[in-house]
Amino acid sequence: MTLGLLTDVHVPLAVTRGLRRRGIDVLTAQDDGAATLPDGLLLDRAAELRRILFTQDEDFLIEVATRRKSHLPHATVVYGHQFEPIGVCVSDLEIILKSLLPDESMGCLLRIPL
């Protein structure tokens, strides 16, 4: 079973489209009505939906570090630099989403490229 993905508001639409063409369940923050949520609340939303959160916003790295230091749960976050090529993002996210087990939708921090 492939895990679902929630994308941060700044992730290019080309990444979403590429993943959907590969059969990945992608929900954008915009489609979820969460486009204006602060980072912490978007991370909470991903956990609530049991989805991996993909972002290209370095602020999420700080949010995850803060939660880990405080022993607070968080959705798994995949971070990719904003200048990472679209194809790399799509390929690496597909590998991650098809490889993780459902219980790994929480508590991890992964970076692409792999």
C-alpha positions as CSV (number, residue, x, y, z in Angstrom):
1,M,0.0,0.0,0.0
2,T,1.4,3.4,-1.0
3,L,1.2,6.2,1.5
4,G,-0.5,9.4,0.6
5,L,1.3,12.7,0.3
6,L,0.4,16.3,1.4
7,T,2.3,19.0,-0.4
8,D,3.2,22.3,1.0
9,V,1.8,25.4,-0.7
10,H,5.1,26.2,-2.5
11,V,5.7,22.9,-4.1
12,P,5.5,23.3,-7.9
13,L,2.4,21.9,-9.6
14,A,4.7,19.9,-12.0
15,V,5.8,17.8,-9.0
16,T,2.1,17.1,-8.1
17,R,1.2,16.2,-11.7
18,G,4.3,14.0,-12.1
19,L,3.4,12.0,-9.0
20,R,-0.2,11.7,-9.9
21,R,0.8,10.3,-13.4
22,R,2.7,7.6,-11.5
23,G,-0.4,6.7,-9.5
24,I,0.6,8.5,-6.2
25,D,-2.2,9.9,-4.0
26,V,-1.3,13.6,-3.7
27,L,-3.3,16.2,-1.8
28,T,-2.0,19.8,-2.1
29,A,-2.4,22.2,0.7
30,Q,-4.5,24.3,-1.6
31,D,-6.9,21.5,-2.4
32,D,-7.2,20.7,1.3
33,G,-8.0,24.3,2.2
34,A,-4.8,24.5,4.2
35,A,-2.8,26.9,2.0
36,T,-2.7,29.6,4.6
37,L,-2.0,27.4,7.6
38,P,1.2,28.2,9.5
39,D,3.9,25.5,9.2
40,G,3.2,23.8,12.6
41,L,-0.5,23.5,11.8
42,L,0.2,22.1,8.3
43,L,2.4,19.5,9.9
44,D,-0.4,18.7,12.3
45,R,-2.8,18.5,9.4
46,A,-0.5,16.0,7.6
47,A,-0.5,13.8,10.8
48,E,-4.2,14.0,11.1
49,L,-4.6,12.8,7.5
50,R,-1.8,10.2,8.0
51,R,0.0,11.6,5.0
52,I,3.7,12.3,4.4
53,L,4.4,16.0,4.1
54,F,6.6,17.2,1.2
55,T,8.0,20.6,1.5
56,Q,10.8,22.8,0.0
57,D,10.6,25.2,2.9
58,E,13.6,25.1,5.3
59,D,11.4,26.4,8.2
60,F,9.9,22.9,8.4
61,L,13.3,21.5,9.4
62,I,13.3,23.9,12.4
63,E,9.7,22.8,13.2
64,V,10.6,19.1,13.2
65,A,13.8,19.8,15.2
66,T,11.7,21.7,17.8
67,R,9.1,18.9,18.1
68,R,11.8,16.2,18.4
69,K,13.6,18.2,21.1
70,S,10.3,18.5,23.0
71,H,9.3,14.8,22.3
72,L,6.2,15.9,20.4
73,P,4.8,13.7,17.6
74,H,4.9,14.9,14.0
75,A,4.1,13.7,10.5
76,T,6.9,12.4,8.5
77,V,8.4,15.2,6.5
78,V,10.3,14.9,3.2
79,Y,12.4,18.0,2.5
80,G,13.8,18.8,-0.9
81,H,15.7,22.0,-1.7
82,Q,13.7,24.4,-3.9
83,F,16.2,24.2,-6.7
84,E,16.1,20.4,-6.9
85,P,15.0,19.3,-10.4
86,I,11.4,18.3,-10.8
87,G,12.3,14.9,-12.1
88,V,14.4,14.1,-9.1
89,C,11.7,15.2,-6.8
90,V,9.1,13.0,-8.5
91,S,11.3,10.0,-8.7
92,D,12.6,10.2,-5.2
93,L,9.2,10.9,-3.7
94,E,7.7,7.9,-5.6
95,I,10.5,5.6,-4.1
96,I,9.9,7.0,-0.6
97,L,6.1,6.7,-0.7
98,K,6.1,3.2,-2.2
99,S,8.8,2.0,0.3
100,L,7.6,3.3,3.7
101,L,5.2,1.3,5.8
102,P,2.0,2.9,7.1
103,D,3.4,3.3,10.6
104,E,6.3,5.3,9.1
105,S,3.9,8.1,8.2
106,M,4.9,9.6,11.6
107,G,8.1,10.8,13.1
108,C,10.6,10.7,10.3
109,L,12.6,13.4,8.5
110,L,13.9,12.5,5.1
111,R,15.7,14.5,2.5
112,I,15.8,14.3,-1.3
113,P,17.8,13.7,-3.4
114,L,18.2,10.2,-1.9
